Amino acid sequence: MPLETVDVAVVGAGPAGLAAAATAAERGLSVALLDEQVHPGGQIYRDVARAGADRLQVLGDDYAAGRALVERFTQSTARHVGGASVWNITRDRAIHYLKDGRSQSITAGQVILCTGAMERPFPIPGWTLPGVMTAGAAQILLKSAGVAPSQPVVLAGCGPLLYLLAWQYLRAGVRIGAIVDTTRHKDYLRALRHIGGALAGWRDVKKGLALIRSIKGTGIPFYRGACDLSVEGGERATALRFRIGSTSHRVQTDLVLLHQGVVPNNQITASLRLAHRWDDQQLCWLPQTDAWGRLALDGFLIAGDGRGISGGAAAAVQGQLAALAAAHSAGRLPELERDREAEPLRSALRRQLHIRPFLDTLYRPKIQHRVPADDVIACRCEEVSAGELRRMVALGCTGPSQTKAFSRCGMGPCQGRLCGLTVTEVIAYERGVSPAEVGHYRIRPPIKPITLEELAAL
């Protein structure tokens, strides 16, 4: 059976992927959009096309705005391959994916990676207990199935998603026991250096302030400047402990939702051995690209939060820019026309990115919540503690791949997605060097778990 070939394969059906696929298809290219979810939308617009009026009312206008993007994609000639879990992409642009229990393949003239973001690890004492989840996971349940907690919930950490979920929960009738914010007064003072960008993005600032005011107006206990977070419990979570200044606090709860921002999901770019740089502003690895999102490997581009955290609106613009570059490379779009169409997109992108330095500075995760104490689990899959990592550094391990060989840290089902940043930062902290010097895991396929039976079906 001949291998299917398309002009452009897009991986990921979030805002960047939807915009890239639709734009490329509108330029006459054959396009396949592959995504793990059955329905397009990604994490930001998950199941938006199927959401009823009640769910749209709960999730808000920004979520509902994704319907237009999904509609543009579905009206294009791009083919949607839903329920496809990509487990390997080769350097010659062959994409292997799992669908319906079988491994299948497709090759492309060009590949646009729109793999989006994942939540940053939040390794604190008790974070592996039953009853502790990430805010992003809880929001996925709300978006995809309308599932919300029946018991009071405590939200802890920092970042826009934490407040957005609290606002959505209140609209859904969920009881919130407390919001524990790790943002300190001095974080606001530090962020003032970027006040110009915040003012340029005043619409987003206004929206965020109104959201926080509406939350505080409900009388929910709101703690600001929290540190030393830990979850109490035996068989499951029973309380959240933290400190503000010299005062210790304890909030009883059996459901804690943690969040301290998102980071690019760069498993695929890492597996392709593409160059990444450590970004000290966003505290994560970013793939190196040009202004169009082209990577250093011929025929590969990247758009959206997988390129650097920028938000849904910016991701959609980056997807369009990458598609224009792909259409030009395929000979379907003259250079002058490409540049003319890109000019207003670049202006829109600059406006959307104005606020990023302000947000990245204000919600910068604290070192104590990124580099855990010895008894805290760093690798959940293999149950490797931060103390074990430190002992390996003392033995001479200088990077994550060495600690993986010593302890299997990063060899579990998640393939280092959940522990990668933690391992890098623990090693860097112990060695007294930059994470850039430590490096990251050497990612190898399969990127996602695959059985021998599924592999044999290839």
Beta strands, then each sheet from edge to edge (+ up, - down):
strand 1: 4-11
strand 2: 31-34
strand 3: 79-81
strand 4: 85-89
strand 5: 94-99
strand 6: 102-113
strand 7: 117-119
strand 8: 132-134
strand 9: 153-158
strand 10: 176-181
strand 11: 222-224
strand 12: 227-233
strand 13: 237-244
strand 14: 247-252
strand 15: 256-260
strand 16: 262-264
strand 17: 276-279
strand 18: 284-287
strand 19: 300-302
strand 20: 377-379
strand 21: 384-385
sheet 1: 3+ 2+ 1+ 6+ 5- 4+
sheet 2: 3+ 2+ 1+ 6+ 19+
sheet 3: 7+ 16-
sheet 4: 8+ 15+ 9+ 10+ 11+
sheet 5: 12+ 13- 14+
sheet 6: 17+ 18-
sheet 7: 20+ 21-
end
